[in-house]
Amino acid sequence: MYRSKKADKWISFIECMLKGLSLRNTAEIVGITHVTAFYWRHKVLSALAKESVGTFEGIVEVDEIYFLDSYKGRKTIATRKSRKRGGSASKRGISNEQVCVLVARDRNKTTLSKRVGSGRILTEQIDITLTSHLQSDTVLISDAHYSYKSYSAKNNVEHIIINGSKKEYVKKGIYHLNNINNYHSRLKKWISRFNGVSTKYLQLYLVWFQFLDIRKMESELSKKKLMLILSSVLGTWETADTLRLRNTAF
């Protein structure tokens, strides 16, 4: 809000963010331009992205989710032809046209969602993203992808594999991937309202959804206060130029 000429409109703007409204709807309600709404949104999210995830406890479900790469807002694309809205990848299956997001969640709803690269998940990406958040007694639950096996062996992490291809969904009555699968489903549904998110901004939208999902049982007043406080305390030096010129590096 530093040097903001419209400080009186921030409460209304935060309310629109909590509802997940589009930029144009937000601009109409708050009384600002959609360009201003864009920069305000991304400044808030850039601050929220600094909130610490914390440490996972006990059983941790982990799985990746994929989003089609997007250059939304860019007039020309050097690496491929542009797609029409709702288009599909030119290659079948998982390829470098899909952005890989690693999601981990324990039974206390501590959640981490991180954009890690393109194409299939790699052991190194899991290591960089997860290791600092795991305790020594963590039990990791995943599908049968070799990267999770390799990571668990390398870091001496207890690992339970749920092999859906063999119609195996629960082990010992407590080990499953239901929580992470439900989170993926909610995330996909929520993010679809934006008709595609540019890959360079995807991490900020992951942070946005994570904030809302973790606190969905809290009152609207509580969430509004917390979003304002966190975005102010954590802070950001993002400007219109740094947001506009941001590249797609991971």
SVG drawing of the C-alpha trace seen along z (x, -y; Angstrom):
<svg xmlns="http://www.w3.org/2000/svg" viewBox="-19 -9 40 64">
<polyline fill="none" stroke="black" stroke-width="0.4" points="0.0,0.0 3.1,-2.2 2.3,-5.5 -1.0,-4.1 -3.2,-6.9 -6.3,-4.7 -5.7,-3.3 -9.4,-3.5 -10.1,-0.8 -7.9,1.9 -10.4,3.5 -12.9,3.9 -10.1,5.2 -9.1,7.9 -12.7,9.0 -12.7,9.6 -9.5,11.6 -11.1,13.8 -13.9,14.5 -11.5,15.3 -13.1,12.7 -11.7,11.9 -9.7,8.7 -12.5,7.0 -15.1,7.9 -12.8,6.7 -12.1,3.5 -15.8,2.7 -16.6,3.5 -13.6,1.6 -13.6,-1.3 -10.1,-0.9 -8.9,0.0 -8.3,3.7 -4.6,2.8 -4.4,1.5 -6.3,4.6 -3.7,6.8 -0.7,5.1 -2.4,5.0 -3.3,8.7 0.3,9.7 1.8,7.5 -0.4,9.1 0.4,12.6 4.1,11.9 4.0,11.0 2.0,14.0 4.5,16.2 7.0,15.4 4.9,17.0 6.7,20.0 5.2,23.4 6.5,24.9 7.4,28.5 5.3,31.6 4.4,34.1 3.6,37.7 2.0,39.0 2.7,36.8 1.0,37.4 2.9,36.2 2.0,36.1 2.5,33.9 -0.1,32.1 0.4,30.7 -0.7,27.5 -0.4,26.8 2.4,24.2 1.0,20.8 2.3,17.5 -1.0,15.7 -0.6,12.0 2.4,12.4 1.9,11.3 4.5,13.6 5.9,17.0 9.3,18.0 9.2,21.7 5.8,22.8 2.6,21.6 0.1,19.9 -2.9,22.0 -6.5,21.0 -8.1,20.7 -8.7,24.2 -6.2,25.7 -4.2,28.8 -0.5,29.9 1.0,31.0 2.5,34.1 0.7,37.0 1.2,37.7 3.5,35.7 6.0,33.6 7.9,30.3 4.6,28.6 3.3,29.4 4.4,27.5 5.0,29.7 3.7,28.7 4.7,30.7 2.1,30.8 2.7,32.2 0.1,32.3 0.1,33.9 -2.9,34.9 -2.8,31.5 -3.4,29.8 0.1,28.3 0.4,27.8 3.2,27.1 2.5,26.5 5.5,25.6 6.1,25.2 9.3,27.3 9.9,27.6 8.5,29.0 7.7,32.6 8.0,35.5 9.0,35.0 12.7,35.6 14.3,36.9 16.4,33.7 13.3,31.5 11.6,33.5 14.8,33.2 15.1,29.4 11.5,28.8 10.6,31.3 13.7,32.2 13.9,29.0 10.2,29.5 10.4,33.1 11.0,34.5 13.1,37.6 10.0,39.7 7.9,38.6 6.1,41.3 5.9,40.4 3.0,41.6 3.2,41.5 2.3,43.3 4.8,45.7 6.8,43.2 10.5,44.0 11.5,40.5 9.7,40.9 11.3,44.3 14.8,42.8 14.2,39.8 13.1,41.9 16.0,44.3 18.5,41.5 17.2,39.6 16.3,42.7 12.6,41.6 10.0,44.3 8.0,44.6 4.6,46.2 3.6,46.7 0.0,46.6 -0.1,48.2 -3.4,47.1 -2.6,48.9 -3.0,52.2 -6.2,50.8 -4.5,50.4 -5.9,47.3 -5.4,47.9 -2.8,49.7 -3.3,50.8 -6.5,48.6 -4.5,45.3 -2.1,45.0 -3.8,43.4 -3.6,40.4 -7.2,39.2 -6.3,35.9 -3.8,34.9 -6.1,36.1 -8.9,34.0 -6.6,31.0 -5.6,31.4 -9.3,31.6 -10.2,28.4 -7.1,26.6 -7.9,27.5 -11.5,26.4 -10.6,23.1 -7.9,22.1 -10.1,22.9 -12.1,19.7 -9.2,17.6 -9.3,19.2 -5.6,20.0 -2.9,18.6 0.4,17.5 3.2,19.9 5.3,17.1 2.6,16.2 1.4,19.7 3.3,20.0 1.5,16.9 -1.9,18.5 -0.8,21.6 -0.1,19.5 -3.5,17.7 -5.4,21.0 -3.3,22.5 -4.1,19.5 -7.9,19.9 -8.0,23.6 -6.1,24.0 -8.4,21.3 -11.7,22.3 -13.3,23.0 -12.4,19.6 -14.8,16.6 -14.6,14.1 -13.6,11.4 -10.7,13.5 -9.4,14.3 -9.7,10.6 -7.7,9.5 -5.1,12.2 -4.6,11.5 -4.1,7.7 -1.8,8.4 0.4,11.0 0.7,9.0 1.7,6.0 4.1,7.7 5.8,10.0 6.0,7.2 7.2,7.0 9.3,4.8 7.5,5.9 6.8,3.0 4.8,2.8 8.1,3.2 9.3,6.3 5.9,8.0 5.6,7.2 9.1,8.3 9.2,11.4 10.5,14.4 9.4,18.0 12.5,19.3 11.7,21.8"/>
</svg>
